[in-house]
Amino acid sequence: MFYKFARSLKKDQRGFTLVELMVVVVIIGVLVAIAVPVYRNVTDNANRKTVEANLRIIDSAIVQHLAINPGVPPTSDNLVTGGFLRAWPTGPTGVTRYVIVGTGTAANPYRAAVDIPANTFGTHAELDDAPLPITWQ
């Protein structure tokens, strides 16, 4: 049955032409060219927000540690073992390294910072003084 139907079609009605296929390929290419940068911006923004949230969590743990243990410098180990953090946060890229840096000020002697691998969504971020804005570099 299908054979009879196929034979009844004219030769130029049996499939897509090369021009039609090329038009479809060009349209798909344009859509991909638009979608990839948008996707990259969305993921970079999500990664930045994750880093900012982790910095605030670490800073909160630092403040709690200094309130209970004044004069003892906070480290990643004593923040976790002291119960101020359940675990040391990992970054969205899996290789982001959060650190505690000294500020040299009496009001807020330590703050959280992060170094981010090059060619991702930033290079370095630190918490500034209250109300905890993030400084991206």
N, CA, C and O atoms as a Tinker XYZ file with bonds, in Angstrom:
   548  protein
     1  N      0.823000   -1.189000    0.000000    73     2
     2  CA     0.000000    0.000000    0.000000    64     1     3
     3  C      0.873000    1.262000    0.000000    63     2     4     5
     4  O      0.643000    2.180000   -0.787000    81     3
     5  N      1.858000    1.298000    0.872000    73     3     6
     6  CA     2.732000    2.459000    0.915000    64     5     7
     7  C      3.523000    2.595000   -0.380000    63     6     8     9
     8  O      3.801000    3.705000   -0.833000    81     7
     9  N      3.877000    1.475000   -0.962000    73     7    10
    10  CA     4.637000    1.495000   -2.206000    64     9    11
    11  C      3.840000    2.180000   -3.311000    63    10    12    13
    12  O      4.398000    2.956000   -4.086000    81    11
    13  N      2.555000    1.902000   -3.389000    73    11    14
    14  CA     1.714000    2.536000   -4.406000    64    13    15
    15  C      1.630000    4.042000   -4.170000    63    14    16    17
    16  O      1.676000    4.839000   -5.107000    81    15
    17  N      1.506000    4.413000   -2.890000    73    15    18
    18  CA     1.433000    5.841000   -2.568000    64    17    19
    19  C      2.743000    6.538000   -2.936000    63    18    20    21
    20  O      2.726000    7.625000   -3.514000    81    19
    21  N      3.866000    5.924000   -2.605000    73    19    22
    22  CA     5.164000    6.518000   -2.905000    64    21    23
    23  C      5.378000    6.650000   -4.404000    63    22    24    25
    24  O      5.958000    7.638000   -4.857000    81    23
    25  N      4.930000    5.691000   -5.171000    73    23    26
    26  CA     5.091000    5.760000   -6.624000    64    25    27
    27  C      4.194000    6.826000   -7.231000    63    26    28    29
    28  O      4.505000    7.392000   -8.279000    81    27
    29  N      3.067000    7.098000   -6.555000    73    27    30
    30  CA     2.155000    8.094000   -7.103000    64    29    31
    31  C      2.688000    9.519000   -6.927000    63    30    32    33
    32  O      2.271000   10.431000   -7.641000    81    31
    33  N      3.606000    9.709000   -5.981000    73    31    34
    34  CA     4.187000   11.037000   -5.791000    64    33    35
    35  C      5.156000   11.340000   -6.920000    63    34    36    37
    36  O      5.830000   10.451000   -7.440000    81    35
    37  N      5.211000   12.576000   -7.278000    73    35    38
    38  CA     6.209000   12.983000   -8.258000    64    37    39
    39  C      7.583000   12.925000   -7.615000    63    38    40    41
    40  O      7.696000   12.938000   -6.389000    81    39
    41  N      8.590000   12.863000   -8.399000    73    39    42
    42  CA     9.940000   12.714000   -7.885000    64    41    43
    43  C     10.340000   13.880000   -6.979000    63    42    44    45
    44  O     11.043000   13.655000   -5.994000    81    43
    45  N      9.925000   15.107000   -7.267000    73    43    46
    46  CA    10.311000   16.264000   -6.455000    64    45    47
    47  C      9.462000   16.413000   -5.196000    63    46    48    49
    48  O      9.670000   17.358000   -4.435000    81    47
    49  N      8.518000   15.517000   -4.954000    73    47    50
    50  CA     7.667000   15.610000   -3.772000    64    49    51
    51  C      8.034000   14.571000   -2.713000    63    50    52    53
    52  O      7.279000   14.396000   -1.757000    81    51
    53  N      9.132000   13.898000   -2.845000    73    51    54
    54  CA     9.432000   12.792000   -1.948000    64    53    55
    55  C     10.204000   13.194000   -0.695000    63    54    56    57
    56  O     10.303000   12.365000    0.210000    81    55
    57  N     10.749000   14.376000   -0.571000    73    55    58
    58  CA    11.525000   14.738000    0.617000    64    57    59
    59  C     11.848000   16.213000    0.645000    63    58    60    61
    60  O     11.353000   17.005000   -0.157000    81    59
    61  N     12.694000   16.552000    1.596000    73    59    62
    62  CA    13.098000   17.940000    1.736000    64    61    63
    63  C     14.254000   18.240000    0.791000    63    62    64    65
    64  O     15.099000   17.385000    0.527000    81    63
    65  N     14.272000   19.440000    0.300000    73    63    66
    66  CA    15.380000   19.842000   -0.566000    64    65    67
    67  C     16.559000   20.266000    0.298000    63    66    68    69
    68  O     16.421000   20.501000    1.499000    81    67
    69  N     17.695000   20.354000   -0.324000    73    67    70
    70  CA    18.896000   20.777000    0.383000    64    69    71
    71  C     18.738000   22.196000    0.918000    63    70    72    73
    72  O     19.215000   22.502000    2.011000    81    71
    73  N     18.086000   23.051000    0.171000    73    71    74
    74  CA    17.872000   24.436000    0.610000    64    73    75
    75  C     17.004000   24.464000    1.863000    63    74    76    77
    76  O     17.294000   25.218000    2.791000    81    75
    77  N     15.957000   23.666000    1.906000    73    75    78
    78  CA    15.091000   23.629000    3.087000    64    77    79
    79  C     15.864000   23.133000    4.315000    63    78    80    81
    80  O     15.712000   23.677000    5.409000    81    79
    81  N     16.675000   22.124000    4.132000    73    79    82
    82  CA    17.473000   21.616000    5.245000    64    81    83
    83  C     18.482000   22.657000    5.726000    63    82    84    85
    84  O     18.701000   22.793000    6.930000    81    83
    85  N     19.090000   23.381000    4.812000    73    83    86
    86  CA    20.056000   24.412000    5.194000    64    85    87
    87  C     19.375000   25.553000    5.945000    63    86    88    89
    88  O     19.956000   26.106000    6.879000    81    87
    89  N     18.160000   25.913000    5.556000    73    87    90
    90  CA    17.412000   26.958000    6.266000    64    89    91
    91  C     17.153000   26.518000    7.702000    63    90    92    93
    92  O     17.295000   27.317000    8.628000    81    91
    93  N     16.781000   25.275000    7.895000    73    91    94
    94  CA    16.534000   24.764000    9.245000    64    93    95
    95  C     17.821000   24.792000   10.070000    63    94    96    97
    96  O     17.796000   25.176000   11.239000    81    95
    97  N     18.931000   24.393000    9.478000    73    95    98
    98  CA    20.214000   24.411000   10.185000    64    97    99
    99  C     20.596000   25.837000   10.575000    63    98   100   101
   100  O     21.091000   26.058000   11.680000    81    99
   101  N     20.378000   26.794000    9.700000    73    99   102
   102  CA    20.694000   28.198000   10.004000    64   101   103
   103  C     19.810000   28.706000   11.136000    63   102   104   105
   104  O     20.294000   29.405000   12.026000    81   103
   105  N     18.544000   28.373000   11.119000    73   103   106
   106  CA    17.625000   28.811000   12.179000    64   105   107
   107  C     18.054000   28.227000   13.522000    63   106   108   109
   108  O     18.067000   28.934000   14.530000    81   107
   109  N     18.401000   26.958000   13.542000    73   107   110
   110  CA    18.862000   26.335000   14.786000    64   109   111
   111  C     20.154000   26.996000   15.262000    63   110   112   113
   112  O     20.328000   27.216000   16.460000    81   111
   113  N     21.047000   27.309000   14.350000    73   111   114
   114  CA    22.293000   27.985000   14.718000    64   113   115
   115  C     22.049000   29.347000   15.336000    63   114   116   117
   116  O     22.712000   29.713000   16.306000    81   115
   117  N     21.106000   30.103000   14.788000    73   115   118
   118  CA    20.776000   31.425000   15.339000    64   117   119
   119  C     20.197000   31.280000   16.743000    63   118   120   121
   120  O     20.552000   32.042000   17.642000    81   119
   121  N     19.314000   30.313000   16.936000    73   119   122
   122  CA    18.726000   30.099000   18.259000    64   121   123
   123  C     19.791000   29.706000   19.286000    63   122   124   125
   124  O     19.753000   30.175000   20.424000    81   123
   125  N     20.722000   28.866000   18.900000    73   123   126
   126  CA    21.802000   28.472000   19.807000    64   125   127
   127  C     22.697000   29.669000   20.115000    63   126   128   129
   128  O     23.126000   29.843000   21.256000    81   127
   129  N     22.978000   30.487000   19.117000    73   127   130
   130  CA    23.822000   31.665000   19.330000    64   129   131
   131  C     23.182000   32.647000   20.304000    63   130   132   133
   132  O     23.890000   33.373000   21.002000    81   131
   133  N     21.880000   32.678000   20.359000    73   131   134
   134  CA    21.177000   33.548000   21.303000    64   133   135
   135  C     21.094000   32.895000   22.677000    63   134   136   137
   136  O     21.270000   33.570000   23.691000    81   135
   137  N     20.830000   31.600000   22.724000    73   135   138
   138  CA    20.570000   30.912000   23.987000    64   137   139
   139  C     21.823000   30.708000   24.836000    63   138   140   141
   140  O     21.747000   30.807000   26.061000    81   139
   141  N     22.955000   30.430000   24.232000    73   139   142
   142  CA    24.162000   30.115000   25.005000    64   141   143
   143  C     24.619000   31.296000   25.866000    63   142   144   145
   144  O     24.881000   31.087000   27.050000    81   143
   145  N     24.730000   32.519000   25.347000    73   143   146
   146  CA    25.133000   33.633000   26.225000    64   145   147
   147  C     24.117000   33.914000   27.333000    63   146   148   149
   148  O     24.499000   34.267000   28.449000    81   147
   149  N     22.846000   33.761000   27.036000    73   147   150
   150  CA    21.828000   33.974000   28.064000    64   149   151
   151  C     21.988000   32.935000   29.170000    63   150   152   153
   152  O     21.924000   33.270000   30.353000    81   151
   153  N     22.194000   31.686000   28.790000    73   151   154
   154  CA    22.402000   30.618000   29.769000    64   153   155
   155  C     23.645000   30.888000   30.610000    63   154   156   157
   156  O     23.633000   30.686000   31.824000    81   155
   157  N     24.693000   31.336000   29.978000    73   155   158
   158  CA    25.943000   31.625000   30.704000    64   157   159
   159  C     25.727000   32.736000   31.735000    63   158   160   161
   160  O     26.212000   32.637000   32.862000    81   159
   161  N     25.003000   33.789000   31.354000    73   159   162
   162  CA    24.730000   34.878000   32.295000    64   161   163
   163  C     23.905000   34.396000   33.476000    63   162   164   165
   164  O     24.157000   34.787000   34.616000    81   163
   165  N     22.927000   33.553000   33.210000    73   163   166
   166  CA    22.072000   33.041000   34.283000    64   165   167
   167  C     22.886000   32.179000   35.247000    63   166   168   169
   168  O     22.750000   32.316000   36.463000    81   167
   169  N     23.723000   31.299000   34.720000    73   167   170
   170  CA    24.522000   30.443000   35.604000    64   169   171
   171  C     25.574000   31.251000   36.363000    63   170   172   173
   172  O     25.832000   30.967000   37.532000    81   171
   173  N     26.183000   32.246000   35.726000    73   171   174
   174  CA    27.147000   33.101000   36.431000    64   173   175
   175  C     26.477000   33.845000   37.577000    63   174   176   177
   176  O     27.044000   33.956000   38.664000    81   175
   177  N     25.272000   34.355000   37.339000    73   175   178
   178  CA    24.543000   35.064000   38.382000    64   177   179
   179  C     24.196000   34.120000   39.531000    63   178   180   181
   180  O     24.313000   34.497000   40.697000    81   179
   181  N     23.774000   32.910000   39.217000    73   179   182
   182  CA    23.462000   31.932000   40.262000    64   181   183
   183  C     24.715000   31.576000   41.061000    63   182   184   185
   184  O     24.652000   31.441000   42.283000    81   183
   185  N     25.841000   31.425000   40.387000    73   183   186
   186  CA    27.096000   31.126000   41.086000    64   185   187
   187  C     27.510000   32.268000   41.999000    63   186   188   189
   188  O     27.972000   32.032000   43.116000    81   187
   189  N     27.350000   33.499000   41.537000    73   187   190
   190  CA    27.676000   34.662000   42.379000    64   189   191
   191  C     26.792000   34.694000   43.625000    63   190   192   193
   192  O     27.281000   34.951000   44.725000    81   191
   193  N     25.508000   34.437000   43.462000    73   191   194
   194  CA    24.587000   34.443000   44.606000    64   193   195
   195  C     24.940000   33.340000   45.597000    63   194   196   197
   196  O     24.828000   33.539000   46.806000    81   195
   197  N     25.364000   32.180000   45.101000    73   195   198
   198  CA    25.787000   31.097000   45.984000    64   197   199
   199  C     27.019000   31.503000   46.779000    63   198   200   201
   200  O     27.087000   31.268000   47.986000    81   199
   201  N     27.987000   32.109000   46.114000    73   199   202
   202  CA    29.200000   32.567000   46.795000    64   201   203
   203  C     28.851000   33.619000   47.841000    63   202   204   205
   204  O     29.374000   33.575000   48.955000    81   203
   205  N     27.981000   34.559000   47.502000    73   203   206
   206  CA    27.596000   35.603000   48.449000    64   205   207
   207  C     26.912000   35.005000   49.675000    63   206   208   209
   208  O     27.183000   35.420000   50.802000    81   207
   209  N     26.029000   34.035000   49.462000    73   207   210
   210  CA    25.356000   33.389000   50.594000    64   209   211
   211  C     26.362000   32.660000   51.478000    63   210   212   213
   212  O     26.278000   32.732000   52.704000    81   211
   213  N     27.307000   31.963000   50.867000    73   211   214
   214  CA    28.328000   31.258000   51.647000    64   213   215
   215  C     29.204000   32.230000   52.431000    63   214   216   217
   216  O     29.566000   31.948000   53.573000    81   215
   217  N     29.549000   33.371000   51.832000    73   215   218
   218  CA    30.345000   34.373000   52.547000    64   217   219
   219  C     29.593000   34.899000   53.768000    63   218   220   221
   220  O     30.186000   35.097000   54.828000    81   219
   221  N     28.313000   35.119000   53.620000    73   219   222
   222  CA    27.514000   35.612000   54.747000    64   221   223
   223  C     27.412000   34.549000   55.848000    63   222   224   225
   224  O     27.451000   34.881000   57.033000    81   223
   225  N     27.283000   33.284000   55.465000    73   223   226
   226  CA    27.222000   32.203000   56.450000    64   225   227
   227  C     28.539000   32.124000   57.222000    63   226   228   229
   228  O     28.539000   32.008000   58.448000    81   227
   229  N     29.655000   32.189000   56.505000    73   227   230
   230  CA    30.966000   32.138000   57.166000    64   229   231
   231  C     31.144000   33.350000   58.072000    63   230   232   233
   232  O     31.648000   33.219000   59.187000    81   231
   233  N     30.737000   34.524000   57.605000    73   231   234
   234  CA    30.879000   35.730000   58.419000    64   233   235
   235  C     30.040000   35.634000   59.689000    63   234   236   237
   236  O     30.482000   36.058000   60.757000    81   235
   237  N     28.850000   35.089000   59.583000    73   235   238
   238  CA    28.011000   34.903000   60.765000    64   237   239
   239  C     28.677000   33.953000   61.759000    63   238   240   241
   240  O     28.634000   34.184000   62.967000    81   239
   241  N     29.288000   32.891000   61.251000    73   239   242
   242  CA    29.995000   31.955000   62.127000    64   241   243
   243  C     31.203000   32.625000   62.780000    63   242   244   245
   244  O     31.505000   32.357000   63.943000    81   243
   245  N     31.894000   33.491000   62.043000    73   243   246
   246  CA    33.041000   34.221000   62.607000    64   245   247
   247  C     32.581000   35.109000   63.754000    63   246   248   249
   248  O     33.216000   35.140000   64.808000    81   247
   249  N     31.485000   35.830000   63.559000    73   247   250
   250  CA    30.959000   36.721000   64.602000    64   249   251
   251  C     30.575000   35.914000   65.841000    63   250   252   253
   252  O     30.880000   36.320000   66.963000    81   251
   253  N     29.907000   34.773000   65.647000    73   251   254
   254  CA    29.526000   33.928000   66.781000    64   253   255
   255  C     30.766000   33.397000   67.502000    63   254   256   257
   256  O     30.818000   33.387000   68.732000    81   255
   257  N     31.746000   32.965000   66.746000    73   255   258
   258  CA    32.986000   32.440000   67.339000    64   257   259
   259  C     33.681000   33.511000   68.174000    63   258   260   261
   260  O     34.119000   33.238000   69.291000    81   259
   261  N     33.783000   34.718000   67.645000    73   259   262
   262  CA    34.466000   35.789000   68.373000    64   261   263
   263  C     33.685000   36.225000   69.608000    63   262   264   265
   264  O     34.281000   36.684000   70.582000    81   263
   265  N     32.359000   36.089000   69.582000    73   263   266
   266  CA    31.561000   36.441000   70.758000    64   265   267
   267  C     31.777000   35.437000   71.889000    63   266   268   269
   268  O     31.801000   35.811000   73.061000    81   267
   269  N     31.933000   34.169000   71.535000    73   267   270
   270  CA    32.114000   33.131000   72.552000    64   269   271
   271  C     33.587000   32.969000   72.928000    63   270   272   273
   272  O     33.908000   32.715000   74.089000    81   271
   273  N     34.473000   33.115000   71.957000    73   271   274
   274  CA    35.913000   32.920000   72.170000    64   273   275
   275  C     36.682000   34.187000   71.794000    63   274   276   277
   276  O     37.397000   34.190000   70.792000    81   275
   277  N     36.552000   35.257000   72.569000    73   275   278
   278  CA    37.262000   36.482000   72.195000    64   277   279
   279  C     38.774000   36.274000   72.260000    63   278   280   281
   280  O     39.291000   35.629000   73.171000    81   279
   281  N     39.457000   36.827000   71.288000    73   279   282
   282  CA    40.905000   36.730000   71.250000    64   281   283
   283  C     41.433000   35.489000   70.554000    63   282   284   285
   284  O     42.633000   35.396000   70.292000    81   283
   285  N     40.563000   34.534000   70.248000    73   283   286
   286  CA    40.991000   33.322000   69.539000    64   285   287
   287  C     40.683000   33.518000   68.058000    63   286   288   289
   288  O     39.517000   33.656000   67.688000    81   287
   289  N     41.696000   33.534000   67.212000    73   287   290
   290  CA    41.439000   33.752000   65.785000    64   289   291
   291  C     40.594000   32.620000   65.191000    63   290   292   293
   292  O     40.857000   31.445000   65.449000    81   291
   293  N     39.597000   32.970000   64.408000    73   291   294
   294  CA    38.770000   31.924000   63.801000    64   293   295
   295  C     39.505000   31.245000   62.645000    63   294   296   297
   296  O     40.177000   31.897000   61.846000    81   295
   297  N     39.362000   29.943000   62.578000    73   295   298
   298  CA    39.875000   29.175000   61.442000    64   297   299
   299  C     38.749000   28.295000   60.929000    63   298   300   301
   300  O     37.726000   28.130000   61.595000    81   299
   301  N     38.937000   27.737000   59.757000    73   299   302
   302  CA    37.892000   26.862000   59.223000    64   301   303
   303  C     37.681000   25.666000   60.140000    63   302   304   305
   304  O     36.552000   25.207000   60.311000    81   303
   305  N     38.758000   25.158000   60.730000    73   303   306
   306  CA    38.633000   23.995000   61.618000    64   305   307
   307  C     37.862000   24.320000   62.888000    63   306   308   309
   308  O     36.946000   23.586000   63.258000    81   307
   309  N     38.226000   25.429000   63.573000    73   307   310
   310  CA    37.526000   25.689000   64.828000    64   309   311
   311  C     36.119000   26.244000   64.618000    63   310   312   313
   312  O     35.317000   26.222000   65.552000    81   311
   313  N     35.798000   26.733000   63.443000    73   311   314
   314  CA    34.409000   27.107000   63.176000    64   313   315
   315  C     33.541000   25.863000   63.011000    63   314   316   317
   316  O     32.379000   25.856000   63.417000    81   315
   317  N     34.104000   24.811000   62.417000    73   315   318
   318  CA    33.342000   23.567000   62.232000    64   317   319
   319  C     33.315000   22.767000   63.529000    63   318   320   321
   320  O     32.248000   22.335000   63.966000    81   319
   321  N     34.481000   22.566000   64.151000    73   319   322
   322  CA    34.517000   21.763000   65.379000    64   321   323
   323  C     33.826000   22.465000   66.542000    63   322   324   325
   324  O     33.328000   21.803000   67.452000    81   323
   325  N     33.788000   23.791000   66.525000    73   323   326
   326  CA    33.098000   24.531000   67.579000    64   325   327
   327  C     31.590000   24.559000   67.407000    63   326   328   329
   328  O     30.881000   25.075000   68.271000    81   327
   329  N     31.091000   24.019000   66.318000    73   327   330
   330  CA    29.647000   23.969000   66.098000    64   329   331
   331  C     29.070000   25.216000   65.455000    63   330   332   333
   332  O     27.850000   25.364000   65.386000    81   331
   333  N     29.915000   26.108000   64.986000    73   331   334
   334  CA    29.417000   27.326000   64.348000    64   333   335
   335  C     29.008000   27.072000   62.896000    63   334   336   337
   336  O     28.159000   27.775000   62.348000    81   335
   337  N     29.618000   26.067000   62.286000    73   335   338
   338  CA    29.263000   25.625000   60.926000    64   337   339
   339  C     29.125000   24.108000   60.946000    63   338   340   341
   340  O     29.878000   23.423000   61.638000    81   339
   341  N     28.167000   23.582000   60.189000    73   339   342
   342  CA    28.068000   22.119000   60.069000    64   341   343
   343  C     29.234000   21.568000   59.266000    63   342   344   345
   344  O     29.809000   20.534000   59.608000    81   343
   345  N     29.573000   22.267000   58.198000    73   343   346
   346  CA    30.692000   21.881000   57.333000    64   345   347
   347  C     31.194000   23.144000   56.654000    63   346   348   349
   348  O     30.454000   24.115000   56.499000    81   347
   349  N     32.447000   23.121000   56.253000    73   347   350
   350  CA    33.014000   24.264000   55.544000    64   349   351
   351  C     32.400000   24.314000   54.152000    63   350   352   353
   352  O     32.437000   23.310000   53.441000    81   351
   353  N     31.833000   25.451000   53.735000    73   351   354
   354  CA    31.146000   25.513000   52.441000    64   353   355
   355  C     32.081000   25.264000   51.258000    63   354   356   357
   356  O     33.260000   25.618000   51.279000    81   355
   357  N     31.515000   24.648000   50.243000    73   355   358
   358  CA    32.234000   24.503000   48.975000    64   357   359
   359  C     31.562000   25.406000   47.962000    63   358   360   361
   360  O     30.361000   25.665000   48.043000    81   359
   361  N     32.323000   25.872000   47.034000    73   359   362
   362  CA    31.800000   26.798000   46.040000    64   361   363
   363  C     31.028000   26.095000   44.948000    63   362   364   365
   364  O     31.061000   24.868000   44.847000    81   363
   365  N     30.336000   26.861000   44.135000    73   363   366
   366  CA    29.542000   26.273000   43.055000    64   365   367
   367  C     30.387000   25.581000   42.001000    63   366   368   369
   368  O     29.895000   24.693000   41.306000    81   367
   369  N     31.642000   25.968000   41.870000    73   367   370
   370  CA    32.499000   25.320000   40.880000    64   369   371
   371  C     33.191000   24.099000   41.450000    63   370   372   373
   372  O     33.814000   23.340000   40.707000    81   371
   373  N     33.093000   23.896000   42.748000    73   371   374
   374  CA    33.745000   22.771000   43.387000    64   373   375
   375  C     35.197000   23.028000   43.746000    63   374   376   377
   376  O     35.780000   22.268000   44.518000    81   375
   377  N     35.793000   24.080000   43.204000    73   375   378
   378  CA    37.189000   24.393000   43.502000    64   377   379
   379  C     37.329000   25.780000   44.117000    63   378   380   381
   380  O     38.444000   26.265000   44.305000    81   379
   381  N     36.220000   26.414000   44.428000    73   379   382
   382  CA    36.252000   27.726000   45.064000    64   381   383
   383  C     36.777000   27.554000   46.487000    63   382   384   385
   384  O     36.361000   26.634000   47.191000    81   383
   385  N     37.673000   28.417000   46.911000    73   383   386
   386  CA    38.306000   28.297000   48.222000    64   385   387
   387  C     37.933000   29.505000   49.071000    63   386   388   389
   388  O     38.342000   30.630000   48.784000    81   387
   389  N     37.152000   29.260000   50.118000    73   387   390
   390  CA    36.791000   30.319000   51.046000    64   389   391
   391  C     37.884000   30.444000   52.100000    63   390   392   393
   392  O     38.422000   29.440000   52.566000    81   391
   393  N     38.209000   31.675000   52.472000    73   391   394
   394  CA    39.255000   31.919000   53.464000    64   393   395
   395  C     38.767000   32.963000   54.460000    63   394   396   397
   396  O     37.809000   33.693000   54.206000    81   395
   397  N     39.450000   33.015000   55.596000    73   395   398
   398  CA    39.189000   34.040000   56.604000    64   397   399
   399  C     40.389000   34.977000   56.587000    63   398   400   401
   400  O     41.530000   34.536000   56.723000    81   399
   401  N     40.129000   36.265000   56.420000    73   399   402
   402  CA    41.213000   37.245000   56.345000    64   401   403
   403  C     41.086000   38.230000   57.498000    63   402   404   405
   404  O     39.985000   38.540000   57.952000    81   403
   405  N     42.225000   38.711000   57.959000    73   403   406
   406  CA    42.234000   39.741000   58.985000    64   405   407
   407  C     42.025000   41.107000   58.359000    63   406   408   409
   408  O     42.530000   41.390000   57.272000    81   407
   409  N     41.271000   41.954000   59.057000    73   407   410
   410  CA    40.978000   43.284000   58.519000    64   409   411
   411  C     41.842000   44.365000   59.150000    63   410   412   413
   412  O     42.020000   45.436000   58.569000    81   411
   413  N     42.381000   44.094000   60.335000    73   411   414
   414  CA    43.185000   45.105000   61.018000    64   413   415
   415  C     42.357000   46.133000   61.761000    63   414   416   417
   416  O     42.907000   47.106000   62.277000    81   415
   417  N     41.048000   45.943000   61.828000    73   415   418
   418  CA    40.189000   46.869000   62.565000    64   417   419
   419  C     39.702000   46.192000   63.835000    63   418   420   421
   420  O     39.552000   44.971000   63.881000    81   419
   421  N     39.458000   46.990000   64.863000    73   419   422
   422  CA    38.995000   46.429000   66.130000    64   421   423
   423  C     37.524000   46.037000   66.068000    63   422   424   425
   424  O     37.110000   45.073000   66.713000    81   423
   425  N     36.739000   46.773000   65.301000    73   423   426
   426  CA    35.303000   46.508000   65.251000    64   425   427
   427  C     34.991000   45.172000   64.580000    63   426   428   429
   428  O     34.123000   44.432000   65.043000    81   427
   429  N     35.684000   44.866000   63.509000    73   427   430
   430  CA    35.447000   43.628000   62.773000    64   429   431
   431  C     36.807000   43.073000   62.347000    63   430   432   433
   432  O     37.235000   43.289000   61.213000    81   431
   433  N     37.500000   42.350000   63.261000    73   431   434
   434  CA    38.883000   41.966000   62.971000    64   433   435
   435  C     39.053000   40.906000   61.884000    63   434   436   437
   436  O     40.136000   40.785000   61.312000    81   435
   437  N     38.019000   40.148000   61.591000    73   435   438
   438  CA    38.116000   39.088000   60.584000    64   437   439
   439  C     36.898000   39.145000   59.669000    63   438   440   441
   440  O     35.818000   39.578000   60.070000    81   439
   441  N     37.096000   38.699000   58.441000    73   439   442
   442  CA    35.963000   38.598000   57.525000    64   441   443
   443  C     36.222000   37.460000   56.544000    63   442   444   445
   444  O     37.349000   36.991000   56.388000    81   443
   445  N     35.165000   37.041000   55.900000    73   443   446
   446  CA    35.256000   35.948000   54.934000    64   445   447
   447  C     35.636000   36.502000   53.570000    63   446   448   449
   448  O     35.242000   37.608000   53.201000    81   447
   449  N     36.400000   35.724000   52.834000    73   447   450
   450  CA    36.781000   36.087000   51.466000    64   449   451
   451  C     36.825000   34.811000   50.640000    63   450   452   453
   452  O     36.814000   33.703000   51.175000    81   451
   453  N     36.876000   34.989000   49.339000    73   451   454
   454  CA    36.914000   33.824000   48.451000    64   453   455
   455  C     37.764000   34.156000   47.240000    63   454   456   457
   456  O     37.704000   35.261000   46.702000    81   455
   457  N     38.549000   33.189000   46.825000    73   455   458
   458  CA    39.289000   33.292000   45.570000    64   457   459
   459  C     38.637000   32.345000   44.576000    63   458   460   461
   460  O     38.423000   31.169000   44.872000    81   459
   461  N     38.327000   32.859000   43.410000    73   459   462
   462  CA    37.591000   32.103000   42.402000    64   461   463
   463  C     38.521000   31.823000   41.234000    63   462   464   465
   464  O     39.288000   32.699000   40.836000    81   463
   465  N     38.467000   30.614000   40.676000    73   463   466
   466  CA    39.329000   30.307000   39.528000    64   465   467
   467  C     39.115000   31.293000   38.386000    63   466   468   469
   468  O     38.001000   31.763000   38.158000    81   467
   469  N     40.175000   31.594000   37.687000    73   467   470
   470  CA    40.096000   32.540000   36.569000    64   469   471
   471  C     39.170000   32.013000   35.482000    63   470   472   473
   472  O     38.942000   30.809000   35.360000    81   471
   473  N     38.649000   32.937000   34.704000    73   471   474
   474  CA    37.768000   32.636000   33.571000    64   473   475
   475  C     36.480000   31.946000   33.987000    63   474   476   477
   476  O     35.935000   31.143000   33.230000    81   475
   477  N     35.986000   32.252000   35.188000    73   475   478
   478  CA    34.677000   31.742000   35.572000    64   477   479
   479  C     33.744000   32.927000   35.730000    63   478   480   481
   480  O     33.430000   33.590000   34.742000    81   479
   481  N     33.293000   33.210000   36.935000    73   479   482
   482  CA    32.325000   34.290000   37.126000    64   481   483
   483  C     32.864000   35.410000   37.991000    63   482   484   485
   484  O     32.083000   36.237000   38.462000    81   483
   485  N     34.155000   35.472000   38.216000    73   483   486
   486  CA    34.785000   36.520000   39.005000    64   485   487
   487  C     36.183000   36.066000   39.362000    63   486   488   489
   488  O     36.635000   35.020000   38.896000    81   487
   489  N     36.870000   36.837000   40.181000    73   487   490
   490  CA    38.199000   36.417000   40.613000    64   489   491
   491  C     38.347000   36.441000   42.122000    63   490   492   493
   492  O     39.040000   35.590000   42.680000    81   491
   493  N     37.713000   37.397000   42.803000    73   491   494
   494  CA    37.869000   37.527000   44.247000    64   493   495
   495  C     36.660000   38.279000   44.792000    63   494   496   497
   496  O     36.173000   39.220000   44.166000    81   495
   497  N     36.183000   37.861000   45.955000    73   495   498
   498  CA    35.080000   38.560000   46.604000    64   497   499
   499  C     35.332000   38.579000   48.100000    63   498   500   501
   500  O     35.840000   37.612000   48.666000    81   499
   501  N     34.972000   39.691000   48.739000    73   499   502
   502  CA    35.109000   39.825000   50.186000    64   501   503
   503  C     33.878000   40.500000   50.741000    63   502   504   505
   504  O     33.206000   41.276000   50.063000    81   503
   505  N     33.597000   40.179000   52.013000    73   503   506
   506  CA    32.560000   40.901000   52.727000    64   505   507
   507  C     33.153000   42.204000   53.229000    63   506   508   509
   508  O     34.240000   42.212000   53.807000    81   507
   509  N     32.451000   43.299000   53.013000    73   507   510
   510  CA    32.861000   44.573000   53.594000    64   509   511
   511  C     32.239000   44.685000   54.979000    63   510   512   513
   512  O     31.566000   43.763000   55.438000    81   511
   513  N     32.465000   45.811000   55.640000    73   511   514
   514  CA    31.856000   46.019000   56.951000    64   513   515
   515  C     30.350000   46.157000   56.795000    63   514   516   517
   516  O     29.824000   46.217000   55.684000    81   515
   517  N     29.658000   46.206000   57.954000    73   515   518
   518  CA    28.198000   46.238000   57.977000    64   517   519
   519  C     27.659000   47.261000   56.993000    63   518   520   521
   520  O     28.272000   48.313000   56.814000    81   519
   521  N     26.553000   46.992000   56.360000    73   519   522
   522  CA    25.647000   45.852000   56.508000    64   521   523
   523  C     25.975000   44.668000   55.600000    63   522   524   525
   524  O     25.080000   44.121000   54.954000    81   523
   525  N     27.198000   44.280000   55.544000    73   523   526
   526  CA    27.670000   43.108000   54.817000    64   525   527
   527  C     27.495000   43.171000   53.303000    63   526   528   529
   528  O     26.984000   42.215000   52.720000    81   527
   529  N     27.893000   44.242000   52.652000    73   527   530
   530  CA    27.880000   44.197000   51.187000    64   529   531
   531  C     29.042000   43.348000   50.687000    63   530   532   533
   532  O     30.041000   43.175000   51.385000    81   531
   533  N     28.907000   42.829000   49.498000    73   531   534
   534  CA    29.951000   42.012000   48.888000    64   533   535
   535  C     30.744000   42.887000   47.927000    63   534   536   537
   536  O     30.162000   43.608000   47.118000    81   535
   537  N     32.065000   42.827000   48.013000    73   535   538
   538  CA    32.933000   43.523000   47.073000    64   537   539
   539  C     33.502000   42.497000   46.109000    63   538   540   541
   540  O     34.249000   41.604000   46.509000    81   539
   541  N     33.144000   42.631000   44.828000    73   539   542
   542  CA    33.667000   41.724000   43.794000    64   541   543
   543  C     34.824000   42.398000   43.087000    63   542   544   545
   544  O     34.784000   43.599000   42.818000    81   543
   545  N     35.853000   41.628000   42.788000    73   543   546
   546  CA    36.991000   42.151000   42.037000    64   545   547
   547  C     37.225000   41.289000   40.833000    63   546   548
   548  O     38.142000   41.550000   40.055000    81   547
